[in-house]
Amino acid sequence: MTFIVQANSYKPGEGSFTVTKSTRKDALETAVGLLGQGMTGVTIMGDGRTYTTPEFAEILKDIEEGVKRVKNIVSDLRSFSHPNTDMMEEVKVAEVAATALRFLGNELKDRVQIHQQISEDLMIEANKNKMTQVFVNLLQNASDAMKTKPYANETPAISIEGRIEDGRTVVAIRDNGPGIDPANVDKIFDPFFTTRDVGEGMGLGLSICYRIVEECGGRINVRTEPGRFAEFLLVFPRKT
């Protein structure tokens, strides 16, 4: 694909400037450089449209944010692939939630609304990598469940809320999916229990989540109403 950058010289009588670039990134860098030299009327033609000067800042901001997201994901993957599985530390719940959501970005974006209400200073004593695994599993389960429910007057949504309740730290992960059959609520943490089709899971995810939370001195409670929601409450001793 070809991008054409055009600009007018800031010096009277010197006419216009035109250069061809093969990528939008190169074209943007050229356009920004021309603006820095005092050129006027800078435009980029490509992608079937024409970009004018006011749009450059917004496009560059999108690129910078994209690069930042990629850097964060790479950092998360490096940390996740070299875990110290025995180390317990003070962990910010908001950071764990943010990491899990980055891992599932493509799965959730444009399909599920995410509502977060977690104080930046809400802490738990945990292994960060293991706790990220818990959040990823619960969010993935919620996403998968919501795919099975038809939505007419509402939008698929997941809420993640952190709070102090009765002297304990509580993290609630709730979705407005189909809920859990009451007959299965007491079984979902059993190893190898699953309601999915053969080949779609071994039924170990929630069992592992429960064990990880127990290692932190906590527990997982479940609230659900078939057809309306499922909510997993992670309850931890309060970090003082």
C-alpha positions in Angstrom: 0.0 0.0 0.0 1.2 3.5 -0.8 0.8 6.6 1.3 1.4 10.1 -0.2 2.5 12.9 2.1 2.0 16.4 0.9 2.9 19.7 2.4 3.3 23.4 1.6 6.5 25.2 2.2 6.5 27.9 4.9 8.7 30.0 2.5 6.7 32.0 -0.1 7.3 30.9 -3.6 8.8 27.5 -2.9 5.6 25.6 -3.7 4.6 22.2 -2.3 6.4 19.1 -1.2 5.3 15.5 -2.0 6.8 12.2 -0.8 5.6 8.6 -1.1 5.9 6.1 1.8 5.0 2.4 2.0 3.5 2.3 5.5 1.2 4.5 7.5 3.8 4.6 10.3 6.5 6.0 7.9 4.0 8.5 6.5 3.1 9.7 9.9 6.7 10.1 10.9 7.4 12.1 7.8 4.3 14.3 8.3 5.3 15.0 11.9 8.8 15.9 10.7 7.5 18.3 8.1 5.3 20.0 10.7 8.3 20.3 12.9 10.1 22.1 10.0 7.3 24.6 9.8 5.5 23.1 6.7 1.8 23.9 6.4 -1.2 22.1 4.9 0.3 18.7 5.7 -1.9 15.8 4.5 -1.5 12.1 4.1 -3.4 10.2 1.4 -3.8 6.5 1.8 -6.1 3.8 3.2 -8.8 5.2 0.9 -8.9 8.5 2.8 -7.1 11.7 3.5 -5.7 12.5 6.9 -5.3 16.2 7.9 -3.0 17.8 10.5 -5.5 17.7 13.4 -5.9 13.9 13.0 -2.1 13.2 13.3 -2.0 13.7 17.0 -4.9 11.3 17.6 -3.4 8.6 15.3 0.0 8.9 16.9 -1.6 8.6 20.3 -3.3 5.4 19.2 0.0 4.0 18.0 1.7 4.9 21.2 -1.0 3.3 23.3 -0.8 0.2 21.1 2.9 -0.1 21.6 2.5 0.4 25.4 -0.1 -2.4 25.5 2.2 -4.7 23.6 5.1 -3.9 26.0 2.8 -4.6 29.0 1.7 -7.9 27.6 5.3 -9.0 26.9 6.3 -8.0 30.4 3.3 -10.0 31.8 4.3 -13.0 29.7 7.9 -12.9 30.9 6.8 -12.7 34.5 4.2 -15.4 34.0 6.7 -17.8 32.3 9.3 -17.5 35.1 7.2 -17.7 38.2 8.4 -18.1 41.7 5.6 -20.3 42.7 6.5 -20.3 46.4 6.9 -16.6 47.0 4.1 -14.9 48.9 4.0 -11.1 48.8 1.8 -8.1 49.1 -0.1 -7.9 45.9 -2.2 -5.1 44.6 -5.6 -6.5 43.5 -6.0 -3.8 40.8 -2.7 -4.9 39.2 -3.7 -8.6 39.1 -7.0 -7.7 37.5 -5.3 -5.4 34.9 -2.9 -8.2 34.0 -5.6 -10.8 33.6 -7.7 -8.4 31.4 -4.7 -7.8 29.2 -4.2 -11.5 28.7 -7.9 -11.8 27.7 -8.0 -8.6 25.7 -8.8 -10.1 22.3 -11.3 -12.5 23.9 -13.3 -9.7 25.6 -12.9 -6.6 23.5 -15.9 -5.3 21.5 -18.0 -8.1 23.0 -18.1 -7.8 26.8 -18.4 -4.6 28.9 -15.9 -4.6 31.8 -16.8 -2.6 35.0 -14.0 -2.3 37.6 -14.2 -0.8 41.0 -11.0 -1.7 42.9 -9.0 0.7 45.0 -5.4 1.1 44.0 -4.3 0.4 47.7 -6.4 -2.8 48.1 -3.8 -5.5 48.9 -3.8 -9.2 49.6 -1.0 -11.6 50.6 -0.6 -13.9 47.7 1.7 -15.3 44.9 1.1 -12.8 42.1 1.4 -15.2 39.2 -0.9 -17.8 40.8 -3.4 -15.1 41.6 -3.3 -13.9 38.0 -4.1 -17.5 37.0 -7.2 -17.4 39.2 -8.4 -14.2 37.7 -7.7 -15.3 34.2 -9.6 -18.6 34.8 -12.7 -16.9 36.3 -12.8 -14.2 33.6 -12.4 -16.8 30.9 -15.2 -19.0 32.4 -17.4 -16.0 32.5 -16.7 -15.1 28.9 -17.4 -18.6 27.7 -20.6 -18.8 29.7 -22.0 -15.6 28.3 -21.5 -16.9 24.7 -24.3 -19.4 25.5 -26.9 -16.8 26.5 -29.0 -14.8 24.0 -29.0 -11.1 25.0 -32.0 -9.1 24.1 -32.3 -6.1 26.4 -28.9 -6.1 27.9 -25.2 -6.3 27.0 -22.8 -9.0 28.1 -20.9 -7.6 31.1 -18.4 -8.5 33.8 -17.9 -6.6 36.9 -14.8 -6.8 39.2 -15.2 -5.2 42.5 -12.8 -5.1 45.5 -13.9 -4.1 49.0 -13.4 -4.6 52.7 -16.2 -6.5 54.3 -16.4 -7.8 57.9 -12.7 -7.3 58.4 -11.8 -9.3 55.2 -10.7 -8.4 51.7 -13.4 -9.5 49.2 -13.0 -9.5 45.4 -16.3 -10.1 43.5 -16.2 -11.2 39.9 -19.7 -11.2 38.5 -21.1 -11.8 35.0 -24.6 -11.5 33.7 -24.5 -14.8 31.8 -26.8 -17.8 32.2 -25.8 -18.5 35.8 -25.0 -21.9 37.3 -27.5 -24.8 37.7 -28.2 -25.0 41.5 -27.6 -28.7 41.3 -24.0 -28.1 40.2 -23.0 -25.3 42.6 -21.7 -27.8 45.2 -19.7 -29.7 42.6 -18.0 -27.0 40.5 -14.8 -27.0 42.6 -14.5 -30.8 42.5 -11.5 -31.9 40.3 -12.6 -33.1 36.8 -16.1 -31.8 37.2 -17.3 -30.0 34.1 -20.5 -29.3 32.2 -18.6 -28.6 28.9 -18.6 -30.9 25.9 -15.9 -33.5 25.6 -12.6 -31.9 24.5 -13.5 -28.4 25.8 -11.9 -28.7 29.2 -10.8 -31.1 31.9 -12.7 -29.6 34.7 -9.6 -28.7 36.7 -9.7 -24.9 36.4 -11.9 -24.0 39.3 -10.4 -26.8 41.5 -7.0 -25.2 41.0 -8.4 -21.7 41.7 -9.9 -22.9 44.9 -6.6 -24.4 46.0 -4.6 -21.3 45.2 -7.0 -19.1 47.2 -6.8 -21.5 50.1 -3.0 -21.2 50.0 -3.6 -17.5 50.8 -5.7 -18.3 53.8 -8.9 -17.5 51.8 -11.9 -19.1 50.2 -14.2 -18.8 47.2 -17.9 -18.5 47.6 -20.4 -18.6 44.8 -23.7 -16.8 44.3 -25.9 -17.4 41.3 -29.3 -17.0 39.8 -30.0 -19.1 36.7 -30.7 -17.0 33.7 -29.4 -13.8 35.4 -25.9 -14.0 36.8 -23.0 -15.9 38.4 -20.7 -14.3 41.0 -17.5 -15.6 42.5 -16.5 -14.1 45.8 -12.8 -14.4 46.7 -12.5 -13.8 50.4 -9.0 -13.2 51.9 -7.7 -12.3 55.3 -7.3 -8.5 55.4 -3.7 -7.3 54.9 -3.0 -4.6 57.5 
